[in-house]
Amino acid sequence: MTSDEPNAERAEGDPPRRKTGRPRGSQPHSGRAQASRAQGGRTQRGRAHRSGGRGPDRFKAAAGLFSLPVEVTTHEATARTAAEAATTIGCSVAQIVKSLVFRGAVSGEPVLLLVSGANIVDADVVARAVGEPIERAEASWVRGVTGYAIGGIPPFGHARAIATWMDEALLDHLYVWAAAGAPDTTFRVIPDQLVEVTGAHVICVTQTEKRERRR
């Protein structure tokens, strides 16, 4: 679930998100461990996960390190895009988390964006938050830094620590779904838990989203 998808309406019956009192764009929760800074952002909390095995097994082991209970669901069909994942799960495209890995154009370091499936990243907007321009990276490079193939990249549990930013639109939902290590697997998570585990900065990722939220 890594491809940008066109906008989609919020699913009917999607319950309102719990209020946490934390304004969007603020620092993430303090959490169980202090996150290290990278590129002006935050690297994912805890140790990088380097053990072998299948992608979903490695992801579940990583979730265990954070004491985050996750239930990985294996689907009959693969879900390499947000639209495919939403259809398979039965949720809105906006509730799908796209784990998009870019490369800093100056530093050469990986940049992980956790983006709502309904949004398309504006590179200029994100560059201002990250502190440098970002560029698309080759699939082989992405696999090397995450340990997972594109289409199955989870939001945490990677081969190395990666500076992470999260789309504020994901906080509009009580639950969101993300890939769990393979294109045919997903897991459900509360957005605030995702912020906590990844140590992500919550930002706006599109110009349109920014304008709409200012109204």
N, C-alpha and C positions, 0 to 999 in steps of 0.2 A: 504494500500500500504506500507507494511513494510518488505516484504521478499526480501533477496538478490537475484538478478537475473543475468544470464550470460550477457556478453558484447553484445551490439547491436550497429549497425551502426547509425550514425546521420541521422535523417529524411531528405529526399530530400526536398529542398525548405525551410528548417529551416533558417530564416534570421540571419545574424550575429548579435551578441550582441552589444549594444551600448557601446562605450568606455567611461569609467568614470574617467580614470586617476589614479585609486586606484590599486596599485599592489596587486596580490594575496598573501595571507598570512599576509596582513597588518591588522591593527586594523579596526573595522567596523566604519561606519559613527557616528558622535556624536549624531545625532538623537534628538528626542523631549524630552528625559529624560535620566538621567545618569544611566547606567546599574551598578548593584552591582556585585562585583567579587565573584566567587565561584569556588573552585578547580583550580584556575589559569585561569579559563575561564570566561564567562559572563553569568549571568542569564538573562532570557528574560525580556525585558523592560516592564515597567508598572506593574499593579497589577495582581495577579493570578485571574483567572476567576472561580468563585465558584457557580454561579447561577444554578438553576435546569433547566429542560426541555430537549428536544431532543438534541443529540450531535450537529447536524448541526445548530440548533437554538442558542445553547450556543456559537458555533464557530463564527457565524455571529455577535453576540453581542460583543464578544471579539474583532473581527476585527473593529467594530465600535469604541471601546475604543482607537484604534490606528489611527482613521480617515483613515483607509485603505478600499477603496471601493472594495468589493469582490462580485462576482456573483457565487453563489453555484449552481452547476448543479447536479441534481439527475438522475442517470442512471438506466436503466431497470435491468441491471446485476450488481452484486457486483464486486468490484475490490480489492481483498485482496492481490494481488501481483502487482509489477510494470509492468509485462508483460500484465496482464489482464487489468490494467488501461490504458496502452498505446494503446492496441487494441480497447478498448471502446472509448477512446478520439480521436484516429487517429493521435497520435504523436509518436515520437521515445521513446523507453524505457529510453534513456538518459535524456529525458525531464521530467521524473517522479521524484518527490521528495519522497524518502522513509524516514519517520520519525521513526528512530530506537532508542529505549530507552534502554540504558545499565545501569549497576550499577557499581560505583567505587568500586574496590575490597578492597581498604583500607578505604575510607571514608564512603562507603555505600550510597553515594548520587547518585541521578539519573544523567545520562549523556545523552543528546539528540544529536544525529547525524542526520543531514539532508543530505542525500546521493543520488547521481544520481542513477537512476534505473539500469544503465549500469555497476555500480561498486559494488564490494564486499568488505566490510570493512576488512582491515588488522588490527587486534587488537593491534599488536605491534607498528605499525605506529601511530595509534590513541593514544595509551597509552603515547607515547612520547609528543604528543601535549597536552593531558589532564593533564599529570603529575602524573598519577597512572594507574595501569592495570585496564582494564574494563572487565566486565563479563555479560553474558546474565542474564536477570531477569525473574522471573515468570510472567505469564500473569496477575495474580491478583494484583501483586505489581505494574506492569506497569499501570494498570487501576487506581489504587489508587493514583498514583502520577500525572497522566495526566488527569484523569476524562473521558478517552475514551478507548474503547476496541481496541485491536490490529487489524489492518486492516483499522481503521478509524481515527487514531491519526493525528490531524493536526499539522503543525509546530509551532503553538503558540496557546495561549488561554487555557492553562492547569490549572489543579486544584491547582498547586503550581508553583512557579518560578523554572525553570530548566536550569542549565548551558548548553549552546548550542554551537555546532561547525557545520560548513557547508562545504560540499564538494565543492572544488574550480571548479570541472568540471561542476557544475550547472551554473556557470557564462559564459559558452560558448554559452548560448542560450538567445534569446530575451525574451522568455516566458518559464515557467515551470508550471507543474500541481502537486497539492498535495491533500491529503485527506482533507475533510472538516467536519469531525466529525462522519462519518459513512462510512462503506465500499462501499456504493453505491453513494457516493457524492464526487465531486472534485471541485477545484477552480483553476483559472489561475492567475499567479502572475509574475511580473518582478523580476528576481533574486536579483537585488540590493534592491528592496523593502523588500524582505524577509530578507536580511541581516539587514536592518534598523529596521524592526519590532522586530526581534528575538534578536538583539544584538549579533549575532553569530560571532565567530572567523572563518575566512575562512582558511581551511587547506586542505592538501592532505590526502586522507583516504586509499590509496592503494599504494603498492610498485611499481606496474606496471605503475600507473598513474604518479608517481613521476619520474620514469625513462623516460617515454615518453615525459614529459613536459620539461626535461632537454636537449633534443635533439635540 
